[in-house]
Amino acid sequence: MPDQINEQAVQLTAAAPVQLDSFTPPAGVYPGTSRSSGGRVGNQMKWSKPRYHIVLTAADLAAYGEPVSPDAVNREIDITDLVELGLITVD
């Protein structure tokens, strides 16, 4: 289990529409997070590679045609693979 979690708000930019789960949001700028975990190894702190998540609101999801319940909240989707492929950039 990690000793620490480092989470930061980031801005994610998709230059073109990109497939996420069962929907495809348009090109644009989206809020997200960068998260890594760290633990002590001897006297040093070792950190994992960051994982990136896009954060979409219920209104966003409804606009993309996703079914949304009345009590829906934000949905976080891991997009690390898309960042590594260069389809989404992190600012």
PyMOL Python script that loads the backbone (N, CA, C, O; Angstrom):
from pymol import cmd

cmd.read_pdbstr("""\
ATOM      1  N   MET A   1       0.856  -1.182   0.000  1.00  0.00           N
ATOM      2  CA  MET A   1       0.000   0.000   0.000  1.00  0.00           C
ATOM      3  C   MET A   1       0.900   1.243   0.000  1.00  0.00           C
ATOM      4  O   MET A   1       1.900   1.286   0.718  1.00  0.00           O
ATOM      5  N   PRO A   2       0.543   2.262  -0.811  1.00  0.00           N
ATOM      6  CA  PRO A   2       1.393   3.448  -0.888  1.00  0.00           C
ATOM      7  C   PRO A   2       1.365   4.254   0.406  1.00  0.00           C
ATOM      8  O   PRO A   2       0.375   4.276   1.137  1.00  0.00           O
ATOM      9  N   ASP A   3       2.503   4.919   0.658  1.00  0.00           N
ATOM     10  CA  ASP A   3       2.581   5.813   1.811  1.00  0.00           C
ATOM     11  C   ASP A   3       1.861   7.131   1.530  1.00  0.00           C
ATOM     12  O   ASP A   3       1.252   7.727   2.418  1.00  0.00           O
ATOM     13  N   GLN A   4       1.947   7.578   0.257  1.00  0.00           N
ATOM     14  CA  GLN A   4       1.363   8.865  -0.115  1.00  0.00           C
ATOM     15  C   GLN A   4       0.730   8.787  -1.496  1.00  0.00           C
ATOM     16  O   GLN A   4       1.148   8.000  -2.345  1.00  0.00           O
ATOM     17  N   ILE A   5      -0.278   9.611  -1.703  1.00  0.00           N
ATOM     18  CA  ILE A   5      -0.908   9.788  -3.011  1.00  0.00           C
ATOM     19  C   ILE A   5      -0.725  11.257  -3.375  1.00  0.00           C
ATOM     20  O   ILE A   5      -1.040  12.148  -2.586  1.00  0.00           O
ATOM     21  N   ASN A   6      -0.216  11.494  -4.572  1.00  0.00           N
ATOM     22  CA  ASN A   6      -0.055  12.856  -5.073  1.00  0.00           C
ATOM     23  C   ASN A   6      -1.088  13.058  -6.174  1.00  0.00           C
ATOM     24  O   ASN A   6      -1.041  12.392  -7.209  1.00  0.00           O
ATOM     25  N   GLU A   7      -2.017  13.978  -5.948  1.00  0.00           N
ATOM     26  CA  GLU A   7      -3.056  14.255  -6.935  1.00  0.00           C
ATOM     27  C   GLU A   7      -3.041  15.738  -7.265  1.00  0.00           C
ATOM     28  O   GLU A   7      -3.007  16.588  -6.375  1.00  0.00           O
ATOM     29  N   GLN A   8      -3.067  16.037  -8.570  1.00  0.00           N
ATOM     30  CA  GLN A   8      -3.061  17.421  -9.025  1.00  0.00           C
ATOM     31  C   GLN A   8      -4.153  17.617 -10.062  1.00  0.00           C
ATOM     32  O   GLN A   8      -4.442  16.717 -10.851  1.00  0.00           O
ATOM     33  N   ALA A   9      -4.756  18.792 -10.057  1.00  0.00           N
ATOM     34  CA  ALA A   9      -5.694  19.150 -11.121  1.00  0.00           C
ATOM     35  C   ALA A   9      -4.878  19.483 -12.361  1.00  0.00           C
ATOM     36  O   ALA A   9      -3.858  20.166 -12.273  1.00  0.00           O
ATOM     37  N   VAL A  10      -5.330  19.000 -13.525  1.00  0.00           N
ATOM     38  CA  VAL A  10      -4.668  19.290 -14.793  1.00  0.00           C
ATOM     39  C   VAL A  10      -5.726  19.669 -15.826  1.00  0.00           C
ATOM     40  O   VAL A  10      -6.921  19.431 -15.648  1.00  0.00           O
ATOM     41  N   GLN A  11      -5.247  20.259 -16.897  1.00  0.00           N
ATOM     42  CA  GLN A  11      -6.097  20.576 -18.036  1.00  0.00           C
ATOM     43  C   GLN A  11      -5.730  19.600 -19.144  1.00  0.00           C
ATOM     44  O   GLN A  11      -4.552  19.444 -19.467  1.00  0.00           O
ATOM     45  N   LEU A  12      -6.708  18.955 -19.718  1.00  0.00           N
ATOM     46  CA  LEU A  12      -6.492  17.964 -20.769  1.00  0.00           C
ATOM     47  C   LEU A  12      -7.022  18.517 -22.088  1.00  0.00           C
ATOM     48  O   LEU A  12      -8.120  19.071 -22.139  1.00  0.00           O
ATOM     49  N   THR A  13      -6.240  18.363 -23.150  1.00  0.00           N
ATOM     50  CA  THR A  13      -6.644  18.876 -24.450  1.00  0.00           C
ATOM     51  C   THR A  13      -6.694  17.742 -25.459  1.00  0.00           C
ATOM     52  O   THR A  13      -5.718  17.019 -25.658  1.00  0.00           O
ATOM     53  N   ALA A  14      -7.853  17.601 -26.092  1.00  0.00           N
ATOM     54  CA  ALA A  14      -8.023  16.641 -27.180  1.00  0.00           C
ATOM     55  C   ALA A  14      -8.089  17.452 -28.474  1.00  0.00           C
ATOM     56  O   ALA A  14      -9.006  18.254 -28.655  1.00  0.00           O
ATOM     57  N   ALA A  15      -7.124  17.250 -29.374  1.00  0.00           N
ATOM     58  CA  ALA A  15      -7.084  17.996 -30.627  1.00  0.00           C
ATOM     59  C   ALA A  15      -8.141  17.511 -31.612  1.00  0.00           C
ATOM     60  O   ALA A  15      -8.507  18.226 -32.545  1.00  0.00           O
ATOM     61  N   ALA A  16      -8.627  16.288 -31.397  1.00  0.00           N
ATOM     62  CA  ALA A  16      -9.656  15.696 -32.247  1.00  0.00           C
ATOM     63  C   ALA A  16     -10.576  14.871 -31.360  1.00  0.00           C
ATOM     64  O   ALA A  16     -10.195  14.525 -30.241  1.00  0.00           O
ATOM     65  N   PRO A  17     -11.776  14.546 -31.827  1.00  0.00           N
ATOM     66  CA  PRO A  17     -12.650  13.670 -31.040  1.00  0.00           C
ATOM     67  C   PRO A  17     -11.930  12.353 -30.742  1.00  0.00           C
ATOM     68  O   PRO A  17     -11.200  11.833 -31.586  1.00  0.00           O
ATOM     69  N   VAL A  18     -12.139  11.823 -29.543  1.00  0.00           N
ATOM     70  CA  VAL A  18     -11.473  10.590 -29.138  1.00  0.00           C
ATOM     71  C   VAL A  18     -12.469   9.689 -28.404  1.00  0.00           C
ATOM     72  O   VAL A  18     -13.262  10.156 -27.587  1.00  0.00           O
ATOM     73  N   GLN A  19     -12.413   8.410 -28.705  1.00  0.00           N
ATOM     74  CA  GLN A  19     -13.349   7.444 -28.115  1.00  0.00           C
ATOM     75  C   GLN A  19     -13.035   7.213 -26.634  1.00  0.00           C
ATOM     76  O   GLN A  19     -11.909   6.864 -26.280  1.00  0.00           O
ATOM     77  N   LEU A  20     -14.036   7.410 -25.775  1.00  0.00           N
ATOM     78  CA  LEU A  20     -13.940   7.128 -24.338  1.00  0.00           C
ATOM     79  C   LEU A  20     -15.096   6.209 -23.986  1.00  0.00           C
ATOM     80  O   LEU A  20     -16.257   6.572 -24.173  1.00  0.00           O
ATOM     81  N   ASP A  21     -14.796   5.044 -23.488  1.00  0.00           N
ATOM     82  CA  ASP A  21     -15.856   4.085 -23.163  1.00  0.00           C
ATOM     83  C   ASP A  21     -16.786   3.935 -24.371  1.00  0.00           C
ATOM     84  O   ASP A  21     -16.344   3.534 -25.447  1.00  0.00           O
ATOM     85  N   SER A  22     -18.059   4.253 -24.197  1.00  0.00           N
ATOM     86  CA  SER A  22     -19.027   4.056 -25.283  1.00  0.00           C
ATOM     87  C   SER A  22     -19.428   5.362 -25.968  1.00  0.00           C
ATOM     88  O   SER A  22     -20.412   5.383 -26.708  1.00  0.00           O
ATOM     89  N   PHE A  23     -18.707   6.429 -25.746  1.00  0.00           N
ATOM     90  CA  PHE A  23     -19.051   7.716 -26.355  1.00  0.00           C
ATOM     91  C   PHE A  23     -17.789   8.425 -26.832  1.00  0.00           C
ATOM     92  O   PHE A  23     -16.673   8.052 -26.469  1.00  0.00           O
ATOM     93  N   THR A  24     -17.987   9.454 -27.653  1.00  0.00           N
ATOM     94  CA  THR A  24     -16.864  10.194 -28.233  1.00  0.00           C
ATOM     95  C   THR A  24     -17.079  11.687 -28.016  1.00  0.00           C
ATOM     96  O   THR A  24     -17.845  12.314 -28.747  1.00  0.00           O
ATOM     97  N   PRO A  25     -16.406  12.266 -27.012  1.00  0.00           N
ATOM     98  CA  PRO A  25     -16.537  13.715 -26.823  1.00  0.00           C
ATOM     99  C   PRO A  25     -15.804  14.457 -27.945  1.00  0.00           C
ATOM    100  O   PRO A  25     -14.863  13.925 -28.535  1.00  0.00           O
ATOM    101  N   PRO A  26     -16.234  15.674 -28.233  1.00  0.00           N
ATOM    102  CA  PRO A  26     -15.591  16.445 -29.292  1.00  0.00           C
ATOM    103  C   PRO A  26     -14.203  16.930 -28.863  1.00  0.00           C
ATOM    104  O   PRO A  26     -13.842  16.875 -27.688  1.00  0.00           O
ATOM    105  N   ALA A  27     -13.448  17.400 -29.838  1.00  0.00           N
ATOM    106  CA  ALA A  27     -12.157  18.029 -29.532  1.00  0.00           C
ATOM    107  C   ALA A  27     -12.413  19.179 -28.563  1.00  0.00           C
ATOM    108  O   ALA A  27     -13.456  19.831 -28.623  1.00  0.00           O
ATOM    109  N   GLY A  28     -11.465  19.420 -27.681  1.00  0.00           N
ATOM    110  CA  GLY A  28     -11.634  20.515 -26.741  1.00  0.00           C
ATOM    111  C   GLY A  28     -10.760  20.353 -25.520  1.00  0.00           C
ATOM    112  O   GLY A  28      -9.894  19.480 -25.458  1.00  0.00           O
ATOM    113  N   VAL A  29     -11.006  21.210 -24.557  1.00  0.00           N
ATOM    114  CA  VAL A  29     -10.246  21.234 -23.305  1.00  0.00           C
ATOM    115  C   VAL A  29     -11.158  20.732 -22.196  1.00  0.00           C
ATOM    116  O   VAL A  29     -12.316  21.136 -22.090  1.00  0.00           O
ATOM    117  N   TYR A  30     -10.613  19.844 -21.374  1.00  0.00           N
ATOM    118  CA  TYR A  30     -11.396  19.198 -20.316  1.00  0.00           C
ATOM    119  C   TYR A  30     -10.633  19.236 -18.997  1.00  0.00           C
ATOM    120  O   TYR A  30      -9.402  19.218 -18.994  1.00  0.00           O
ATOM    121  N   PRO A  31     -11.359  19.289 -17.863  1.00  0.00           N
ATOM    122  CA  PRO A  31     -10.688  19.192 -16.571  1.00  0.00           C
ATOM    123  C   PRO A  31     -10.289  17.749 -16.295  1.00  0.00           C
ATOM    124  O   PRO A  31     -10.928  16.811 -16.770  1.00  0.00           O
ATOM    125  N   GLY A  32      -9.234  17.589 -15.527  1.00  0.00           N
ATOM    126  CA  GLY A  32      -8.800  16.246 -15.173  1.00  0.00           C
ATOM    127  C   GLY A  32      -7.897  16.242 -13.963  1.00  0.00           C
ATOM    128  O   GLY A  32      -7.690  17.264 -13.308  1.00  0.00           O
ATOM    129  N   THR A  33      -7.363  15.063 -13.681  1.00  0.00           N
ATOM    130  CA  THR A  33      -6.433  14.913 -12.563  1.00  0.00           C
ATOM    131  C   THR A  33      -5.249  14.061 -12.995  1.00  0.00           C
ATOM    132  O   THR A  33      -5.348  13.223 -13.891  1.00  0.00           O
ATOM    133  N   SER A  34      -4.143  14.298 -12.337  1.00  0.00           N
ATOM    134  CA  SER A  34      -2.945  13.478 -12.462  1.00  0.00           C
ATOM    135  C   SER A  34      -2.716  12.884 -11.085  1.00  0.00           C
ATOM    136  O   SER A  34      -2.695  13.608 -10.089  1.00  0.00           O
ATOM    137  N   ARG A  35      -2.544  11.561 -11.021  1.00  0.00           N
ATOM    138  CA  ARG A  35      -2.427  10.893  -9.728  1.00  0.00           C
ATOM    139  C   ARG A  35      -1.265   9.914  -9.754  1.00  0.00           C
ATOM    140  O   ARG A  35      -1.140   9.108 -10.676  1.00  0.00           O
ATOM    141  N   SER A  36      -0.415   9.988  -8.736  1.00  0.00           N
ATOM    142  CA  SER A  36       0.651   8.993  -8.581  1.00  0.00           C
ATOM    143  C   SER A  36       0.748   8.622  -7.109  1.00  0.00           C
ATOM    144  O   SER A  36       0.335   9.377  -6.229  1.00  0.00           O
ATOM    145  N   SER A  37       1.304   7.441  -6.866  1.00  0.00           N
ATOM    146  CA  SER A  37       1.455   6.991  -5.487  1.00  0.00           C
ATOM    147  C   SER A  37       2.938   6.804  -5.199  1.00  0.00           C
ATOM    148  O   SER A  37       3.736   6.493  -6.083  1.00  0.00           O
ATOM    149  N   GLY A  38       3.272   7.003  -3.943  1.00  0.00           N
ATOM    150  CA  GLY A  38       4.672   6.888  -3.551  1.00  0.00           C
ATOM    151  C   GLY A  38       4.831   6.128  -2.262  1.00  0.00           C
ATOM    152  O   GLY A  38       3.936   6.080  -1.418  1.00  0.00           O
ATOM    153  N   GLY A  39       5.983   5.544  -2.139  1.00  0.00           N
ATOM    154  CA  GLY A  39       6.299   4.811  -0.925  1.00  0.00           C
ATOM    155  C   GLY A  39       7.793   4.866  -0.659  1.00  0.00           C
ATOM    156  O   GLY A  39       8.589   5.081  -1.573  1.00  0.00           O
ATOM    157  N   ARG A  40       8.156   4.678   0.559  1.00  0.00           N
ATOM    158  CA  ARG A  40       9.569   4.709   0.951  1.00  0.00           C
ATOM    159  C   ARG A  40      10.250   3.403   0.598  1.00  0.00           C
ATOM    160  O   ARG A  40       9.744   2.316   0.877  1.00  0.00           O
ATOM    161  N   VAL A  41      11.397   3.535  -0.015  1.00  0.00           N
ATOM    162  CA  VAL A  41      12.282   2.406  -0.285  1.00  0.00           C
ATOM    163  C   VAL A  41      13.630   2.819   0.301  1.00  0.00           C
ATOM    164  O   VAL A  41      14.366   3.611  -0.287  1.00  0.00           O
ATOM    165  N   GLY A  42      13.930   2.270   1.456  1.00  0.00           N
ATOM    166  CA  GLY A  42      15.128   2.728   2.170  1.00  0.00           C
ATOM    167  C   GLY A  42      14.916   4.157   2.629  1.00  0.00           C
ATOM    168  O   GLY A  42      13.928   4.470   3.293  1.00  0.00           O
ATOM    169  N   ASN A  43      15.852   5.021   2.271  1.00  0.00           N
ATOM    170  CA  ASN A  43      15.758   6.439   2.651  1.00  0.00           C
ATOM    171  C   ASN A  43      15.148   7.300   1.555  1.00  0.00           C
ATOM    172  O   ASN A  43      15.073   8.520   1.705  1.00  0.00           O
ATOM    173  N   GLN A  44      14.711   6.693   0.454  1.00  0.00           N
ATOM    174  CA  GLN A  44      14.189   7.468  -0.666  1.00  0.00           C
ATOM    175  C   GLN A  44      12.701   7.218  -0.879  1.00  0.00           C
ATOM    176  O   GLN A  44      12.175   6.149  -0.568  1.00  0.00           O
ATOM    177  N   MET A  45      12.049   8.232  -1.414  1.00  0.00           N
ATOM    178  CA  MET A  45      10.648   8.115  -1.788  1.00  0.00           C
ATOM    179  C   MET A  45      10.603   7.745  -3.262  1.00  0.00           C
ATOM    180  O   MET A  45      11.179   8.450  -4.091  1.00  0.00           O
ATOM    181  N   LYS A  46       9.930   6.657  -3.603  1.00  0.00           N
ATOM    182  CA  LYS A  46       9.774   6.218  -4.993  1.00  0.00           C
ATOM    183  C   LYS A  46       8.335   6.464  -5.418  1.00  0.00           C
ATOM    184  O   LYS A  46       7.402   6.106  -4.700  1.00  0.00           O
ATOM    185  N   TRP A  47       8.151   7.079  -6.596  1.00  0.00           N
ATOM    186  CA  TRP A  47       6.828   7.429  -7.097  1.00  0.00           C
ATOM    187  C   TRP A  47       6.481   6.611  -8.331  1.00  0.00           C
ATOM    188  O   TRP A  47       7.345   6.333  -9.162  1.00  0.00           O
ATOM    189  N   SER A  48       5.233   6.231  -8.448  1.00  0.00           N
ATOM    190  CA  SER A  48       4.753   5.541  -9.639  1.00  0.00           C
ATOM    191  C   SER A  48       4.589   6.545 -10.777  1.00  0.00           C
ATOM    192  O   SER A  48       4.550   7.755 -10.551  1.00  0.00           O
ATOM    193  N   LYS A  49       4.493   6.024 -12.010  1.00  0.00           N
ATOM    194  CA  LYS A  49       4.162   6.881 -13.139  1.00  0.00           C
ATOM    195  C   LYS A  49       2.776   7.454 -12.903  1.00  0.00           C
ATOM    196  O   LYS A  49       1.907   6.769 -12.364  1.00  0.00           O
ATOM    197  N   PRO A  50       2.558   8.709 -13.303  1.00  0.00           N
ATOM    198  CA  PRO A  50       1.229   9.287 -13.087  1.00  0.00           C
ATOM    199  C   PRO A  50       0.162   8.606 -13.945  1.00  0.00           C
ATOM    200  O   PRO A  50       0.431   8.152 -15.057  1.00  0.00           O
ATOM    201  N   ARG A  51      -1.039   8.548 -13.407  1.00  0.00           N
ATOM    202  CA  ARG A  51      -2.227   8.083 -14.130  1.00  0.00           C
ATOM    203  C   ARG A  51      -3.078   9.330 -14.360  1.00  0.00           C
ATOM    204  O   ARG A  51      -3.199  10.173 -13.470  1.00  0.00           O
ATOM    205  N   TYR A  52      -3.658   9.447 -15.535  1.00  0.00           N
ATOM    206  CA  TYR A  52      -4.444  10.626 -15.885  1.00  0.00           C
ATOM    207  C   TYR A  52      -5.914  10.245 -16.005  1.00  0.00           C
ATOM    208  O   TYR A  52      -6.262   9.203 -16.560  1.00  0.00           O
ATOM    209  N   HIS A  53      -6.770  11.116 -15.470  1.00  0.00           N
ATOM    210  CA  HIS A  53      -8.213  10.892 -15.480  1.00  0.00           C
ATOM    211  C   HIS A  53      -8.912  12.153 -15.983  1.00  0.00           C
ATOM    212  O   HIS A  53      -8.598  13.264 -15.556  1.00  0.00           O
ATOM    213  N   ILE A  54      -9.857  11.965 -16.891  1.00  0.00           N
ATOM    214  CA  ILE A  54     -10.702  13.066 -17.334  1.00  0.00           C
ATOM    215  C   ILE A  54     -11.921  13.087 -16.418  1.00  0.00           C
ATOM    216  O   ILE A  54     -12.423  12.036 -16.019  1.00  0.00           O
ATOM    217  N   VAL A  55     -12.391  14.279 -16.088  1.00  0.00           N
ATOM    218  CA  VAL A  55     -13.543  14.425 -15.198  1.00  0.00           C
ATOM    219  C   VAL A  55     -14.681  15.056 -15.997  1.00  0.00           C
ATOM    220  O   VAL A  55     -14.584  16.198 -16.446  1.00  0.00           O
ATOM    221  N   LEU A  56     -15.752  14.297 -16.164  1.00  0.00           N
ATOM    222  CA  LEU A  56     -16.912  14.760 -16.922  1.00  0.00           C
ATOM    223  C   LEU A  56     -18.115  14.885 -16.004  1.00  0.00           C
ATOM    224  O   LEU A  56     -18.340  14.040 -15.137  1.00  0.00           O
ATOM    225  N   THR A  57     -18.883  15.947 -16.203  1.00  0.00           N
ATOM    226  CA  THR A  57     -20.094  16.156 -15.403  1.00  0.00           C
ATOM    227  C   THR A  57     -21.242  15.342 -15.990  1.00  0.00           C
ATOM    228  O   THR A  57     -21.153  14.844 -17.112  1.00  0.00           O
ATOM    229  N   ALA A  58     -22.300  15.218 -15.235  1.00  0.00           N
ATOM    230  CA  ALA A  58     -23.496  14.526 -15.723  1.00  0.00           C
ATOM    231  C   ALA A  58     -24.039  15.239 -16.963  1.00  0.00           C
ATOM    232  O   ALA A  58     -24.520  14.587 -17.890  1.00  0.00           O
ATOM    233  N   ALA A  59     -23.964  16.567 -16.985  1.00  0.00           N
ATOM    234  CA  ALA A  59     -24.425  17.333 -18.150  1.00  0.00           C
ATOM    235  C   ALA A  59     -23.578  17.007 -19.382  1.00  0.00           C
ATOM    236  O   ALA A  59     -24.105  16.863 -20.486  1.00  0.00           O
ATOM    237  N   ASP A  60     -22.247  16.892 -19.180  1.00  0.00           N
ATOM    238  CA  ASP A  60     -21.361  16.498 -20.284  1.00  0.00           C
ATOM    239  C   ASP A  60     -21.785  15.147 -20.839  1.00  0.00           C
ATOM    240  O   ASP A  60     -21.952  14.985 -22.047  1.00  0.00           O
ATOM    241  N   LEU A  61     -21.957  14.179 -19.943  1.00  0.00           N
ATOM    242  CA  LEU A  61     -22.310  12.824 -20.352  1.00  0.00           C
ATOM    243  C   LEU A  61     -23.642  12.795 -21.105  1.00  0.00           C
ATOM    244  O   LEU A  61     -23.769  12.102 -22.114  1.00  0.00           O
ATOM    245  N   ALA A  62     -24.622  13.537 -20.621  1.00  0.00           N
ATOM    246  CA  ALA A  62     -25.925  13.593 -21.287  1.00  0.00           C
ATOM    247  C   ALA A  62     -25.777  14.192 -22.687  1.00  0.00           C
ATOM    248  O   ALA A  62     -26.422  13.741 -23.633  1.00  0.00           O
ATOM    249  N   ALA A  63     -24.927  15.207 -22.810  1.00  0.00           N
ATOM    250  CA  ALA A  63     -24.701  15.833 -24.116  1.00  0.00           C
ATOM    251  C   ALA A  63     -24.061  14.854 -25.113  1.00  0.00           C
ATOM    252  O   ALA A  63     -24.254  14.994 -26.321  1.00  0.00           O
ATOM    253  N   TYR A  64     -23.304  13.872 -24.619  1.00  0.00           N
ATOM    254  CA  TYR A  64     -22.668  12.872 -25.479  1.00  0.00           C
ATOM    255  C   TYR A  64     -23.564  11.661 -25.706  1.00  0.00           C
ATOM    256  O   TYR A  64     -23.144  10.680 -26.321  1.00  0.00           O
ATOM    257  N   GLY A  65     -24.832  11.731 -25.198  1.00  0.00           N
ATOM    258  CA  GLY A  65     -25.775  10.655 -25.425  1.00  0.00           C
ATOM    259  C   GLY A  65     -25.712   9.520 -24.422  1.00  0.00           C
ATOM    260  O   GLY A  65     -26.336   8.479 -24.626  1.00  0.00           O
ATOM    261  N   GLU A  66     -24.970   9.704 -23.345  1.00  0.00           N
ATOM    262  CA  GLU A  66     -24.887   8.674 -22.303  1.00  0.00           C
ATOM    263  C   GLU A  66     -26.116   8.748 -21.406  1.00  0.00           C
ATOM    264  O   GLU A  66     -26.573   9.844 -21.084  1.00  0.00           O
ATOM    265  N   PRO A  67     -26.657   7.610 -20.998  1.00  0.00           N
ATOM    266  CA  PRO A  67     -27.772   7.653 -20.040  1.00  0.00           C
ATOM    267  C   PRO A  67     -27.271   8.156 -18.686  1.00  0.00           C
ATOM    268  O   PRO A  67     -26.248   7.697 -18.179  1.00  0.00           O
ATOM    269  N   VAL A  68     -27.999   9.092 -18.119  1.00  0.00           N
ATOM    270  CA  VAL A  68     -27.588   9.698 -16.852  1.00  0.00           C
ATOM    271  C   VAL A  68     -28.775   9.685 -15.904  1.00  0.00           C
ATOM    272  O   VAL A  68     -29.877  10.093 -16.272  1.00  0.00           O
ATOM    273  N   SER A  69     -28.549   9.218 -14.688  1.00  0.00           N
ATOM    274  CA  SER A  69     -29.616   9.220 -13.687  1.00  0.00           C
ATOM    275  C   SER A  69     -29.749  10.622 -13.084  1.00  0.00           C
ATOM    276  O   SER A  69     -28.796  11.400 -13.123  1.00  0.00           O
ATOM    277  N   PRO A  70     -30.910  10.949 -12.532  1.00  0.00           N
ATOM    278  CA  PRO A  70     -31.128  12.292 -11.970  1.00  0.00           C
ATOM    279  C   PRO A  70     -30.156  12.654 -10.855  1.00  0.00           C
ATOM    280  O   PRO A  70     -29.858  13.832 -10.657  1.00  0.00           O
ATOM    281  N   ASP A  71     -29.657  11.662 -10.123  1.00  0.00           N
ATOM    282  CA  ASP A  71     -28.739  11.953  -9.017  1.00  0.00           C
ATOM    283  C   ASP A  71     -27.269  11.738  -9.411  1.00  0.00           C
ATOM    284  O   ASP A  71     -26.410  11.580  -8.543  1.00  0.00           O
ATOM    285  N   ALA A  72     -26.987  11.734 -10.706  1.00  0.00           N
ATOM    286  CA  ALA A  72     -25.622  11.490 -11.185  1.00  0.00           C
ATOM    287  C   ALA A  72     -24.681  12.619 -10.772  1.00  0.00           C
ATOM    288  O   ALA A  72     -25.078  13.779 -10.664  1.00  0.00           O
ATOM    289  N   VAL A  73     -23.445  12.251 -10.550  1.00  0.00           N
ATOM    290  CA  VAL A  73     -22.398  13.211 -10.226  1.00  0.00           C
ATOM    291  C   VAL A  73     -21.299  13.076 -11.274  1.00  0.00           C
ATOM    292  O   VAL A  73     -21.467  12.382 -12.276  1.00  0.00           O
ATOM    293  N   ASN A  74     -20.185  13.739 -11.035  1.00  0.00           N
ATOM    294  CA  ASN A  74     -19.071  13.678 -11.971  1.00  0.00           C
ATOM    295  C   ASN A  74     -18.611  12.242 -12.186  1.00  0.00           C
ATOM    296  O   ASN A  74     -18.689  11.406 -11.285  1.00  0.00           O
ATOM    297  N   ARG A  75     -18.132  11.975 -13.390  1.00  0.00           N
ATOM    298  CA  ARG A  75     -17.573  10.656 -13.713  1.00  0.00           C
ATOM    299  C   ARG A  75     -16.114  10.845 -14.102  1.00  0.00           C
ATOM    300  O   ARG A  75     -15.777  11.721 -14.897  1.00  0.00           O
ATOM    301  N   GLU A  76     -15.272  10.023 -13.540  1.00  0.00           N
ATOM    302  CA  GLU A  76     -13.833  10.076 -13.776  1.00  0.00           C
ATOM    303  C   GLU A  76     -13.444   8.869 -14.622  1.00  0.00           C
ATOM    304  O   GLU A  76     -13.774   7.735 -14.275  1.00  0.00           O
ATOM    305  N   ILE A  77     -12.740   9.107 -15.737  1.00  0.00           N
ATOM    306  CA  ILE A  77     -12.348   8.020 -16.634  1.00  0.00           C
ATOM    307  C   ILE A  77     -10.837   8.047 -16.804  1.00  0.00           C
ATOM    308  O   ILE A  77     -10.258   9.089 -17.110  1.00  0.00           O
ATOM    309  N   ASP A  78     -10.205   6.904 -16.606  1.00  0.00           N
ATOM    310  CA  ASP A  78      -8.755   6.787 -16.780  1.00  0.00           C
ATOM    311  C   ASP A  78      -8.423   6.892 -18.266  1.00  0.00           C
ATOM    312  O   ASP A  78      -8.876   6.078 -19.070  1.00  0.00           O
ATOM    313  N   ILE A  79      -7.628   7.904 -18.622  1.00  0.00           N
ATOM    314  CA  ILE A  79      -7.245   8.124 -20.020  1.00  0.00           C
ATOM    315  C   ILE A  79      -5.728   8.054 -20.198  1.00  0.00           C
ATOM    316  O   ILE A  79      -5.194   8.586 -21.171  1.00  0.00           O
ATOM    317  N   THR A  80      -5.043   7.407 -19.276  1.00  0.00           N
ATOM    318  CA  THR A  80      -3.584   7.335 -19.318  1.00  0.00           C
ATOM    319  C   THR A  80      -3.094   6.809 -20.671  1.00  0.00           C
ATOM    320  O   THR A  80      -2.138   7.347 -21.230  1.00  0.00           O
ATOM    321  N   ASP A  81      -3.735   5.771 -21.200  1.00  0.00           N
ATOM    322  CA  ASP A  81      -3.314   5.211 -22.485  1.00  0.00           C
ATOM    323  C   ASP A  81      -3.416   6.240 -23.604  1.00  0.00           C
ATOM    324  O   ASP A  81      -2.546   6.297 -24.473  1.00  0.00           O
ATOM    325  N   LEU A  82      -4.472   7.053 -23.593  1.00  0.00           N
ATOM    326  CA  LEU A  82      -4.655   8.078 -24.630  1.00  0.00           C
ATOM    327  C   LEU A  82      -3.608   9.179 -24.517  1.00  0.00           C
ATOM    328  O   LEU A  82      -3.168   9.724 -25.529  1.00  0.00           O
ATOM    329  N   VAL A  83      -3.212   9.505 -23.302  1.00  0.00           N
ATOM    330  CA  VAL A  83      -2.144  10.493 -23.086  1.00  0.00           C
ATOM    331  C   VAL A  83      -0.820   9.931 -23.609  1.00  0.00           C
ATOM    332  O   VAL A  83      -0.073  10.628 -24.295  1.00  0.00           O
ATOM    333  N   GLU A  84      -0.535   8.675 -23.283  1.00  0.00           N
ATOM    334  CA  GLU A  84       0.711   8.055 -23.729  1.00  0.00           C
ATOM    335  C   GLU A  84       0.773   7.930 -25.255  1.00  0.00           C
ATOM    336  O   GLU A  84       1.857   7.977 -25.836  1.00  0.00           O
ATOM    337  N   LEU A  85      -0.381   7.772 -25.902  1.00  0.00           N
ATOM    338  CA  LEU A  85      -0.431   7.702 -27.368  1.00  0.00           C
ATOM    339  C   LEU A  85      -0.381   9.089 -28.016  1.00  0.00           C
ATOM    340  O   LEU A  85      -0.243   9.198 -29.235  1.00  0.00           O
ATOM    341  N   GLY A  86      -0.492  10.144 -27.209  1.00  0.00           N
ATOM    342  CA  GLY A  86      -0.461  11.517 -27.737  1.00  0.00           C
ATOM    343  C   GLY A  86      -1.800  12.010 -28.255  1.00  0.00           C
ATOM    344  O   GLY A  86      -1.863  13.077 -28.866  1.00  0.00           O
ATOM    345  N   LEU A  87      -2.878  11.258 -28.026  1.00  0.00           N
ATOM    346  CA  LEU A  87      -4.200  11.683 -28.480  1.00  0.00           C
ATOM    347  C   LEU A  87      -4.796  12.761 -27.590  1.00  0.00           C
ATOM    348  O   LEU A  87      -5.640  13.542 -28.029  1.00  0.00           O
ATOM    349  N   ILE A  88      -4.356  12.802 -26.346  1.00  0.00           N
ATOM    350  CA  ILE A  88      -4.754  13.843 -25.397  1.00  0.00           C
ATOM    351  C   ILE A  88      -3.475  14.369 -24.749  1.00  0.00           C
ATOM    352  O   ILE A  88      -2.617  13.593 -24.329  1.00  0.00           O
ATOM    353  N   THR A  89      -3.356  15.695 -24.672  1.00  0.00           N
ATOM    354  CA  THR A  89      -2.177  16.292 -24.042  1.00  0.00           C
ATOM    355  C   THR A  89      -2.547  16.854 -22.672  1.00  0.00           C
ATOM    356  O   THR A  89      -3.691  17.233 -22.423  1.00  0.00           O
ATOM    357  N   VAL A  90      -1.556  16.898 -21.802  1.00  0.00           N
ATOM    358  CA  VAL A  90      -1.740  17.387 -20.438  1.00  0.00           C
ATOM    359  C   VAL A  90      -1.061  18.747 -20.321  1.00  0.00           C
ATOM    360  O   VAL A  90       0.120  18.888 -20.641  1.00  0.00           O
ATOM    361  N   ASP A  91      -1.809  19.742 -19.864  1.00  0.00           N
ATOM    362  CA  ASP A  91      -1.257  21.089 -19.680  1.00  0.00           C
ATOM    363  C   ASP A  91      -1.169  21.428 -18.206  1.00  0.00           C
ATOM    364  O   ASP A  91      -0.729  22.520 -17.849  1.00  0.00           O
TER     365      ASP A  91
END
""", "prot")
cmd.dss("prot")
cmd.show_as("cartoon", "prot")
cmd.util.cbc("prot")
cmd.orient("prot")
